[in-house]
Amino acid sequence: MQISVKLVGTFAKYLPSPNQGNTVDLDVDSGTTAAQLVSILGLPEHQPFIVSVNDGIVPRSDRDSTVLQSTDSIKIIPPLKGG
């Protein structure tokens, strides 16, 4: 199945090629969870980040049980700093 993945900020370097800017359409197995997607992308799990599926935040405790659906739009966002 195909999902759209957007990696924001410093995480954009983890997107597989080919990609457009910081977004890629990715083919994953049916039943893939948000946690599995993080692993597939090779993101550093020791760093904090937000996972959003269709603009809804997935709590860290729910990533293992959140099954992605075809045509889902996923954003992975590192912590923002500012002042």
Buried (B, 14 or more C-beta within 10 A) or exposed (E): BEBBBBBBBEBBEBBEEEBEEBBBEBEBEEEBBBBBBBEBBEBEEEEEBBBBBEEEEBEEEBBEEBEBEEEBEBBBBBEEEEE
